[in-house]
Amino acid sequence: MLIDSHAHFDDDRFDEDRDELIQSLNDNGIELILNPGADLLTSKNAVALSEKYSCIYAAVGCHPHDSKDMTNDTIDIFSELSKKKKVLAIGEIGLDYYYDNTDRITQRKWFREQIKLAKELDMPYIVHDRDAHEDVLKIMKEEHYSGARGILHCFSSSVEMAREFIRLGFMISIGGPVTFKKAKTPKMVAFEIPLEHLLIETDSPYLTPEPFRGKRNEPSYVKYVADEIARIKNIPVNVVANKTNKNFKELFNL
């Protein structure tokens, strides 16, 4: 059994078959899913899914793309939502300099504010980092506090950066790109970073692994991520499954 540490089951690409897919997760080897929010609406939807399905947990927060719409009231609502029984973290939050859908000053402001919320609530936080590695690390160091913990989701930076985030108390989550033939950096991270610091994910419906690349991603495809990590590390896949499951449950006290 595997845990998908990051999947957006609330996405409208699952509207036609969401219930069917969720009900078949156990048969497809999936024990649990963490469904993060990307804005206020999707955070509420993630919480609703967690309340409907035993295998789904939620996180609440605002993705950097949508941080231009954030206000202090948004932070207050996230704080209230975090009190729900199956909300495990603040996220996904962070910086995205690839698309720049929100200006960078605004992204950085609300990344800091949501880290402060996680500190106030003593909750882990889930970080989105695309082409913003140095600024993400800088802000996380500046806002660091005792007990800080969480996930660098779908990690795309270097081995050296991974080690920096691990020193701050964070897990490194590996997704579908590790299966891509030309994706040298994710493969190197999977090889170099000890299994005790790793999680696995799909980021469904995005970043579909081989051999389904180009199609909608699904949580059951996390097994291809686990298989590739096992191949890279030359260890049995059940070792990857057991250790990443243990890492997830320890991080979130499950």
Buried (B, 14 or more C-beta within 10 A) or exposed (E): EBBBBBBBBBBEBBEEEBEEBBEEBEEBBBBBBBBBBBBBEBBBBBBBBBEEBEBBBBBBBBBBBBBEEBEEEBBEBBBEBBEBEBBBBBBBBBBBBEEBEBEBEBBBBBBBBBBBBBBEBEBBBBBBBBBBBEBBBEBBEEBBEEEBBBBBBBBBBBBEBBBBBBEBBBBBBBBBBBBBEEBEBBBBBBEBBEBEBBBBBBBBBBBBBBEBBEEBBBBBBBBBBBBBBBBBBEEEBEBBBBBBBEBBEEBBEE
